[in-house]
Amino acid sequence: MTIRRPLLGGLVGLLTLTAVLVTPATTLAATAGSTTVTTTTACTDGHWPAAVQGVPTLWHAGAAAGDYIWHDAYGWHLRVTHRGTTRAVFSGRIVSSAPMTARAVRLEGSDFIALSADRLTLTYRFTNYGAVDGLNFRTDCARRLTFGGSLNGAKLPISRIWIGRANHHPLQNPFVVTRIS
């Protein structure tokens, strides 16, 4: 039996579409002209608080020195910056109650992010000159996340940590974000 090329191409396309539609826990995201398929499980144990949702309104390159943290439909985000072009070193740790995946954002030179072997601890160190450094991460239905950050080796004061669209400050550093029902 001979299958013509246009028929074979259509059949492959239909099978690919069917595989994506049949797998409800799969999310498609376009990145830089390519398509990345990320498998996630549906979390049935609550959602992240409204206070962490959305990009802090004070966030922009060259904003006040500190950590800017938020959650949205694509996961969690952490960005750092500061005013001027002097050297500032931001470092910290994020601990999750469930495994994480992470991606660096605009890192250069000696900047790094490292995920522990069990994928529960994410460590970062960014040497910043007033531009933007950061990371994006997702959790596998974690119940809680613990964030801790430093600037030039000293614990960041809570006034230098902005969370969510309303620019909330945590009550302490490190601080915990817990899912709510």
C-alpha positions in Angstrom: 0.0 0.0 0.0 1.4 3.4 -1.0 0.5 6.6 1.0 0.9 9.8 -0.9 3.1 12.5 0.8 0.2 15.0 1.3 -1.9 12.3 2.9 0.9 11.2 5.2 1.6 14.8 6.3 -2.0 15.3 7.1 -2.1 12.1 9.1 1.0 13.0 11.1 -0.5 16.4 11.9 -3.8 14.9 12.9 -2.1 12.4 15.2 0.0 15.2 16.8 -3.1 17.3 17.4 -4.9 14.3 18.9 -2.0 13.6 21.3 -2.0 17.2 22.5 -5.8 17.3 23.0 -6.0 13.9 24.7 -3.3 14.9 27.3 -5.1 17.5 29.5 -2.1 18.1 31.7 0.0 19.5 28.8 0.6 23.1 28.2 2.0 24.6 25.0 4.2 27.8 25.2 5.9 29.6 22.3 9.4 30.7 23.0 11.7 32.4 20.5 10.1 30.9 17.4 10.0 27.3 18.8 7.3 25.4 20.7 8.1 24.0 24.1 5.8 21.4 25.6 5.7 21.4 29.4 3.8 18.7 31.3 2.2 19.8 34.5 -0.2 18.1 36.8 -3.5 19.7 37.9 -3.2 21.0 41.4 -6.3 20.1 43.4 -5.1 21.5 46.7 -5.8 25.2 46.4 -4.2 28.1 44.7 -1.6 30.8 45.4 -2.9 33.9 47.3 -4.1 36.9 45.3 -1.4 39.0 47.0 1.3 37.3 44.9 -0.4 37.6 41.6 0.8 39.9 38.9 4.0 41.8 38.2 4.8 44.4 40.9 3.9 47.8 39.5 7.2 49.3 40.7 9.2 46.8 38.7 11.4 48.1 35.9 15.1 47.9 34.9 16.9 50.4 37.1 14.2 50.5 39.8 15.0 50.5 43.5 17.4 47.8 44.5 15.8 44.6 45.6 13.9 41.4 44.7 10.7 41.6 42.7 8.6 38.4 43.0 5.3 37.4 41.4 3.1 34.6 40.2 1.0 34.4 37.0 -0.4 31.8 34.6 3.2 30.9 33.5 4.5 30.2 37.0 6.7 32.2 39.4 9.1 35.0 38.6 12.0 36.7 40.4 13.8 39.7 39.1 16.5 41.9 40.6 17.8 45.4 39.6 19.1 48.6 41.1 19.6 52.2 40.3 22.9 53.2 38.7 25.6 51.1 37.1 27.7 50.1 40.2 28.1 46.5 41.0 25.4 44.9 43.3 25.3 41.2 44.1 21.9 39.6 44.7 21.8 36.1 46.1 19.2 33.9 47.6 17.4 30.6 48.0 13.9 29.4 47.2 12.8 26.1 48.9 9.7 24.3 47.6 7.6 21.5 49.2 7.5 19.9 45.7 9.9 19.6 42.8 10.6 22.7 40.7 11.9 23.5 37.2 13.7 26.7 36.5 15.0 28.9 33.7 17.5 31.8 34.0 16.5 35.2 32.6 19.1 37.6 31.2 22.1 36.2 33.1 25.7 37.1 32.1 29.2 36.6 33.4 29.4 35.0 36.8 25.6 34.9 37.4 24.1 31.5 38.1 21.0 29.6 39.2 21.3 26.1 40.6 18.6 23.5 41.3 19.4 20.8 43.9 19.4 17.2 42.8 15.9 16.6 44.5 14.7 19.8 42.7 13.4 21.2 46.0 16.0 24.0 46.5 16.8 26.7 44.0 19.9 28.9 44.7 20.8 32.0 42.7 23.5 34.6 42.6 23.3 37.6 40.2 26.0 40.3 39.8 23.9 43.2 38.6 25.0 46.6 37.1 21.5 48.2 37.1 20.0 46.1 34.3 17.8 43.0 34.8 18.7 39.5 36.1 16.3 36.9 37.2 14.7 33.5 36.9 11.3 31.9 36.2 10.3 28.7 37.9 7.4 26.3 38.2 6.5 23.9 41.0 4.8 20.5 40.8 1.8 21.5 43.0 3.9 22.7 46.0 1.9 23.5 49.1 4.5 26.1 50.2 7.5 28.1 49.0 10.1 29.8 51.2 12.0 32.8 49.8 15.2 34.3 51.2 17.3 37.0 49.6 20.4 39.0 50.2 22.1 42.1 48.7 25.9 42.3 48.8 26.0 39.6 51.5 23.5 41.2 53.9 19.9 40.0 54.3 17.6 42.1 52.2 15.4 44.3 54.4 11.7 43.6 53.8 11.3 47.0 52.3 13.5 45.8 49.5 11.3 42.9 48.6 8.2 43.6 46.4 5.6 40.9 45.9 2.7 40.8 43.4 0.9 43.6 41.6 0.2 45.6 44.8 3.9 45.7 45.7 3.4 43.9 49.1 6.4 43.5 51.4 6.8 40.3 53.4 6.7 40.4 57.2 10.2 38.9 57.4 13.1 37.6 55.3 13.1 34.7 54.7 9.3 34.4 54.2 6.8 31.7 53.3 4.0 31.7 50.7 1.4 29.0 51.3 -1.4 27.8 48.9 -4.9 28.6 50.1 -8.0 26.4 49.6 
